[in-house]
Structure formats: structure tokens, C-alpha cells
């Protein structure tokens, strides 16, 4: 039982690292970055107010081909690969992914502005994820925010770095004016 839990946790961490990495790549604006073009649809998507998913979500169709492809590449594809190599763990992760993606990711957790507080810094939902939608260059993690803290892409670090760079530019400009 312990072996199952440890192996499941490791697969979960690898999966979240993969989704984090793909999300970061999807935010690199470049004319040849297909992921960026696909992911933009997610940031334009209107989730509305309903807590219930539309019928097409149950079939992993998320409103359009770009929105769907974004989810398939970022989350579903690595799980399908895992199912091929280690079916028990892959199916468990797929079950979690399916339930989360269909019933929780929309307005219930990920895009729910009423979810605030310190726990959103650990579980990247509500205000944590919505800061990503507002500022784009921070808070890329899904399910656990460890990767944002490890790679320093969480909003508090990114904003602090921006303030530091701005202060340094202002100081350099002031020094140039003095000389």
C-alpha cells in the first residue's frame, strides 16, 4: 500500500511538472509557438456563472477545438502515455483528471473569484489562478503550486522582481541625470 501511494505521488508530481512546463511554454509569444496560439483561446473563454458543466465537457470537448486541444496536450496526453506504460496508475490519474476537469476546473475551483486566502497559495485555485489570467506571467501551476515557488514564477516573487527592476532603472536614470 505504501508503495502504491509513493508511486502515485511521484506520477502526480511528474504530471503536474509536465502541465506546468507546457503552460509556461504556452505563454511564450512567438509566431512559431503553436501552443501559445492554442492557449490564448483559454484566456478568452467565458466561463459564465453556471456551476454545472455543459454537456460537451463530459466528452472532453471544452467549447472549441483550441480550448479542447489545450487541455488534451497539457493534461490528457501524458496520462494516456502513462496508461500505456503503467495502466493502474494512469487510470487512477485519468479518473482524477476527468472529475477535476469536468466538475471542478471551471467556476467551482480554478476560475472562482470567491476562493481567497492562504490555501490558494498551496492549491492554485481561485485568486491564485485568476491572478494568472490577469497578469499572464505568473502562477502557471495546476493542482499544486510547488512548481511556481520552485521556479519563482509565483505572483509575489514575480511582482517583487518587477519592483526591484523598476527601482534599479529609476536609480540608474537618476544617476545619469546627476553626472
N, C-alpha and C positions, 0 to 999 in steps of 0.2 A: 504493500500500500504506500509506504514512504517513497519507494522507487517511482511509482506512478505519479505521485504528487510532484516530486522533484523534476521528473522528466516533463510533466505537463507545464510546470512553471518555466522551465528552460525554453520549451517550444513557444510558450506565450511571450516570453521576453524577446525571443528571436523574431516572432511575428510582429510585435509592436515596434521593434527596431527597424524592421523592413518597412512597415507602414509609415513610420516617422521619416525614414530616409526618402521614400517615394514622395511624401508630402513636401519635404524640403526641396527636392528636385522639381516638383510641380510648381514651385514658386519662383523658379529661375526664369525670368523673362528673356527668352531668346527665340528668334524666328524659327529655329530648328527643334525647339523643345516641344514636342507633341504633347507631353504630359501637362505642360503649362496651359496650352490651348484647351485641353480637355478639362482641366481642373477649374478653369475660370467659370465654367458653367455652374459648378457647385457654389461659387461665391455669388452668383447672380440668382440662384434658385430661391423662390419664395416658399417658405415652409408653412405659411398660413398659421391658423390658430388651433387646428384640429389636433387632438391627442391621438386619434386613431389613424393608422396608416392608410393611404389609398390602396385599392385592391391590387394595383400593378406592383407595389412593393413586395407583395408576397411571392412574386415570381422574379425577384431581383431586377426589376425594371424600375428605375428611380426617376421617372419623369421625362427622360430623353436619352438618346444614345450616349451623349458625352457624360452626363451625370452617372449613368449606369456603368460605362467603361471606367470611369474614375474609381468607383467602388470595386469593380472587378479586378482592376490592376493593383490597386492599393491594398486591398484586403483579401479578396477571394482567391486570386491566383496562387499566392503562396500556400494557402490552406489546401487547395487542390493538389499541389505538388506534395505536400506533407501527407495527404491521404494516400497518394501513390506509394510513398516510401514507408510510412508508419500509420496505417489506417485507423487504428483505435484512437490515437491522439489527434489525428487530423479530423476525424468525425466529431470528436468532443469539441475541438476548436471551431469547427464549422457550425455546430449547434449553438455555441455561444455567439458566434458572428451573426448567424441568422436571426436569433432572438434579439440581439442588440440592434442590428441594422434595421430590422422591420419595426420593432416595437419601442425602442428606446432612443435611437440616434436623432430623430427629428426634433420635435419640440419638447419631448419628455426630459431628455438629459442634455444632449450636445448643444442645442440651439434654444435653450430655455433661459431667458434673462433673469428669471426669479431665483435661479440657483446661484447663490453667492456665498461667500465665506471661505475660511481657510481650507476646507476639504476640497474645494475646486482646484487648489494648487497641487493636490495629490492625485485626484481623479479629475482629469481635464474636461470637465463639463461646464455648462452654464457660462458664467462670466469669464472663465479661463478660455474656453473655445471661442466665445464671442469676441474677446479681445483679438484673437487671431483674425477673425472676419473684419474687424475694424482697422487693424494696423498691419496685417499681412505678414510681416517679417518676424513674427514671434509665435510661440505656443503652437507648435506643429504636432505635438503628441496626441495619441488616441489611447484611451483606456487607462493608461498610467502616464504620469508626466515626467517620469525619471529621465527620459531622453532629452527633454528640454532643459532640465537642470544640468545634466551631464555635459551636454554640448553648448550650454549657455545661450539657448535660444528662448528661454522663458521671458515673459514680458518685463519683469523687474530688472533682469540683467541687461536686456536689450535697451530699455529706456535709460538705465544708468549709463551704459556705454555711449548712447546718443548725447546725453547731457555732458558727459566728460569730453567728447569730441567737440561739441559746441563751445564749451568753456575754453578748450585749448585753441580753437580757431579765433575766438574773441580775444584771448590773451595775446596770440601771435599778431593779430591785426592791431591791437593797442600798442604792442612793442614796435611794430613797423612805423606807426604814427609818431612815436616818440623820437625815433632816430632820424 
